[in-house]
Amino acid sequence: MAMTDFAPVTAAADRPGPRPLRDWLAPPIPGSALWGWLGPLLVTVFAGVLRFDRLGSPKSVVFDETYYAKDALALLKFGWEHNTVKDADKLLIADRHADIWADGPSFVAHPPLGKWMIALGEWMFGATPFGWRFVPALCGTLSVLILCRVARRMTGSTLLGCAAGLLLALDGLQFVTSRAALLDIFVMFWILAGFACLVNDRDRSRRRLAEKIENGRTSVYGPFLLHGWRIAAGVCFGAACATKWTGVFYIAFFGVMVVLWDYGARRAAGVRSPFAGTLMLEAVPAFVQLVVVAAITYVASWSGWIFKGGGWGRGEVASNPLARPFEAMSPLWDYHEAILNFHTGLDSKHPYQSWPWDWPILRRPVAFFYNEPKGGACASSRCSREILGIGTPALWWGALVALVVVLFIWLILRDWRAGAIVVGFVAGWLTWFPSAFADRTMFLFYATPLIPFMVLAIVLAFGYLIGPATVRRRAVPDPAADGVHGGTDAQPAGPDRSDLAAGRDAEGATAAGARVDGAHPAASSRRVVGAAAAGAFMLVVLANFAYFHPILSAQTLPYDDWHARIWFSSWI
């Protein structure tokens, strides 16, 4: 997956200079630690203001909130989803304490964790639009902070990290799904959190690998590493699966990716048997940390159904609570068979359905809410009010270009970060194609988990566009560029980590193996042009989001103003 890790390796003893192996394998992140947190926090506050402003408006049940808001309330009351009476939505809007329950449990098509998260907001603020939208808004806001930090770690630049968070904050689809009680924002949140754990683990484990090798605590296979952050990643990916089953694809793709990272690290560190060492010391623990931990997390999310009798297909429970998990496994398996049959047979037509190949170009968004207020609600004889589930066009269409660029960066320059971004995008996009070919009903907001990887592609492209602060001239051959330094960890054509960079090599090895040999005016000119282009793109995205904001947040507009924002007939 991360082909950067497969470059030829130079023995540690042959590397020039006194720089320790630890700094070759995992260069430290430059810059101020204070600004590394303060900058992302400021961007996160901005995102939070956008998402929590008028969160309870419209005071109605929008789109699939009709399922998840009531299911969440049922989990609080019964521990499992429950049938509701006719017109339950209207009753609940009129009175949050209304008795909306009919007889018996209801069958649901998704695991319970996302609905438990919605229920947390209802428990704190009541069964109101603000209550069931509170935790989605919180997760949408925290996702901005996570992306700021992971982008900073991947690029070595606080500025690029903040740019990533700002782009995520300004995406229309992430904004809309953050303000509605749907499940996809939770899938995105947990996938992004798990990915951040893996990136963090990559740096930390490579440092520990270097330390153990330098201290002689190793064998021909290399040392054993605990990878504690992968356990956290397993919990996050399990939580994603416990929200929607699509999280399982990320476990598979990222699981292969991290094992290849491990092989690359051992080979780069000069381990004599890196392949055998990876199989024996890394692959099996990675399976436990990601797959087994995720499976335990997933099953735990069903605890309400397992321990409380009466849920769909559950029936009576054993008098001994310790026996209930064991007796529940067979009916839980049957329940999952029914869910699988539901999803594989879901081919009913819907006016807002779209296919995965439509998503990147935003061909068919989803109208979460639309009405035409009367009584002089705006300065026109006809008014419109809408929540349109659509990404910010400038960001999405720009991301299409960036993803192509990043794909070539991965294939040609072997940059591990480009590989990780491509893997994250493919895991959440191409895996929908088989279902699409089977005519399974699907919608644009299923692409919500892709947005962080689209943003990372843009930011990585920014780093390469801006370039290094100095021109690299081939003056002194650097054998390390053929191994850990240039091929494995220092992104060859990218700028330095300390220079708002795409590169990871603080000493500046190039693809040809040259060291930095002095400054040149051309480097400064390139950086000015690159920074201006990146800044212009950010301003275009900001302006585009501001223009669309009224139809993303149910603001009342004159009909003509609303229609001016509907650029294509397929958006209606």
Steps between C-alpha positions, in 0.01 A plus 500: 500500500760756604751439224735756651602229740639273229804697392844335512658525841841625597658341805487718807877504530536649152273798560683835497520730797431448869121505466353211704291226342197627691507829310546323167198277551265755661620861472358719775224745414648851488337816624339613821303241695285784635395612153467136402201491735387862508462533123288183463290598802421838346392333176290256703325784683414653163360166382302464822340843465387410148357165607325600823354827372123451462548126548137451605374655176297385323279378782397190315619149415722522192556209261622181678475661842157338491677168569800580713362765737220265609724192507740689727217593732388136506851389599486734799162365608515131409860415411395403145306658214122510540201544270331841502147622437381677187604866475759449773720771345228764533419393853864523603548845345189624680595345836836343574336294777232357269425128521595385151541128568295226337525130580812292452859544386595622155745349255791732418751486217801650678689418822417706808809709584417803283151507649644474851709808418191688386326380818771665710390840371134415559585394855671835564265737315181305447331353192520823302670587171786659694526194724522240225735718292735591785741205483517501117599867520755421771655218297504714187684771694749264666575346161645836398740493795605142425565579134704809591722290721539203265573729203758683711664171590503383139632826350706636788324835461258661742382732223415213266338315789277801570425530128378139500273565797366819345418321174312231692313769695398661171373191327126510443432128533699467821319809628154363417562151640643663815165674551267206450435185702634260237770236538754592233668778698577243772651260246720785376597596855604150605684424174693827525579438867624149420712628212651765728590226750676302226701801380597581859597138557715503187718780632518367854570138404775600257667700776480204739633271228800726452564529874495125554730435204746769610500352852563152362173355634410309185558190287527426129122548485501833679340581837142443609294822515176539694319748267267623773342763275381222270284371782336843512464485121331161533248648743432789260456272198277272705291802592474589131374148423261525795351806331490369144648183357698696241767547766617143437659600167726748676616230740597279207677770300675666792593161646700413189646851491643492853664160449673641192604800709652259752690313232631826355612625842690183581663493161590868524650447845737237363333195657656192338174305463233768469240284325516216753513752783188671370309172470598374844506820704264740324232333284331287766500774766363745239214258428418481870533875554283598203268209421448330836478825698259639241284186523482526880407868472233416246336230711512725808292757313211249502502478881153652536351235273712225660425570866139622482230267372239605248711623210427387144583130482633496857205372702545419868840523667669271751456581866877493545647814335832320444325246277325756282790578263543129423133428439471816289760399241272270297206746470749783440642302207146452365437873540812575297390264225173692482688831484726369223199382302342842542805682364562264210134526401471877537439607141188716525515821298540833678490849344833596661697180447835519325790272410860507630634629170259795536622597845833675419334726244198570726254401230208417731488655850229427756232745610485438874233765545306745280197721542369833377410721799198723465397829655781732390784284630736666254511807276321321219161359411654150499754374754706183529664325791721195451764271645683362197741218574780593263873549527658838435552478122834684492641263761367179344595585145840620616541176691448304178813662357688460827418128524641441152813694596535308826458169318793585274703625797448160661581298190795708380652658812401222743372743762341294780257780583364505147453122523312528829269766356425293190432192714261695723310636202482170313382313811195724523428551131585207272354254749153641420531411132394131527182604684437769240529246219235298687273809502513543876339830609763751616547872553766770480529533878643145508817673378538700823789278628695583182516873570802500739707306245396740223615788719829326581559454126454873445733590787771259388475647151536846659826387660643384171374811324664735749828309490813526715659819623823421316592357163654158535814462292678175444833583658576221746361151450294393799480122532218537754273626224495147366360362822344628814569863432393561143302199388334392819416805701610818328245572230736558206346792313314652790606802702656475842297416808614823658403703193120455495595189322389181349843351579600312811876543474629786712845468338365514148595196296362503147389225267841510336677474833624858528530710810385862532790703364389854559211732440390631163255775401306251288395315815356816651315585178352154477382515860338840445315377192408170665381664820298752300333222302423301814369810675283588201348153504422535871328833436295351215383217728415749774299717260329195349398371842373844605291521183345157559462537876137623489385185316708278730348640819129552421516878478204670334583651160307658217425224251722657232795513741444137589473398135822686415683257730355198323761480228373186327156350445618178667537696826124543536 
